[in-house]
Amino acid sequence: MIIGVDAAVLAVTDERLKVGVYNLVLSLLTHLTKSDTSNNYRFYSFSPIPQKILARFGPNVQNIVLKPKKGWLTIRLSLELFINKVDVFLGLGQALPLFHSNKSVVYTYDLAFELYPQFYPDSYKKLSRQTKFAVKHAKTIVAISNSTKNDLMKLYDIDPDKISVVYPGINSSTPAVYQSPEVPYFLYVGSYKPNKNIPNIIKAFKLFLQESKKPYQLILAGSDYWIDDKIVTTVKECKLERSVKLAGFVSEKELGKLYKDATAFVSPSHYEGFGIPHLEALSWGTPVITSDRGSIPEVVGNAALIVSPADINGLKDAMSRVVNDNKLREKLIINGLKQAQK
């Protein structure tokens, strides 16, 4: 059997884009092609997938480069699938080409653009159009959380029997070896997009520092490919230039070290389709402070302190509780390790 795959995300070269969906797709296809040796895979992309990435897959993988990039999904990939048909097609970009196999599976990560279109001014229409087409025409839909499944049913009126929930996993890594931090810190990991609510983390951190008996830092690690302009503005307004560090993209080993030594992971997002950094933090034994929106309560279970994204004082209080209540901290760590195993 020939399985076609939209693997365009794996062809990106900007390190800042190698985050959420990139890592999920890379992990999924690595395990899938190594465990399934009876089928052949065609990985379609608009530029060559780097050889070091292709080397991670099984021998039954062929990278087919289709150009140009403009109109790649709707025109070029559709033409390729019309001429050289496949038995099954995996739409890993939450989209399907206009022409595709009758047996197509589409992955859906989140519908944040439908719930918070103000955070997607330049891409809302495209994301909405592509996702609606994909979920309507796919034979099977994979949602990465029950929250995403419920959104598909509520917003697009999709038959629940058509949707399967499959949680993403994470890759375990050995952290880089550094000395323990001289100044303890709270950690945020993820993109710097507006829906991540980073300015409220900074405001809550300022209130925490005003009550703290010793200095702390706030480290913001992740992709700055998209950046909320209010982040830098808020840092300046709060006069926290020396206490808040925008670390940008960090390597997998550096990230493991950041999780391991953090006082707590803080991410009060307005919405998450899953929240892989939340899972990573739990797996490293890092206490989690997060929000009550989207899939987050489903992912963290009873292993986190949950507050409203708009509740700055609530975020501040959660930071103080993690620092000052050792029994609570121990409970969060134990529950987090158990939750991550799910």
Order of alpha helices (4+ residues) and beta strands (2+ residues): beta-alpha-beta-alpha-beta-alpha-beta-beta-alpha-alpha-beta-alpha-beta-beta-alpha-beta-alpha-beta-alpha-beta-alpha-beta-alpha-beta-alpha-alpha
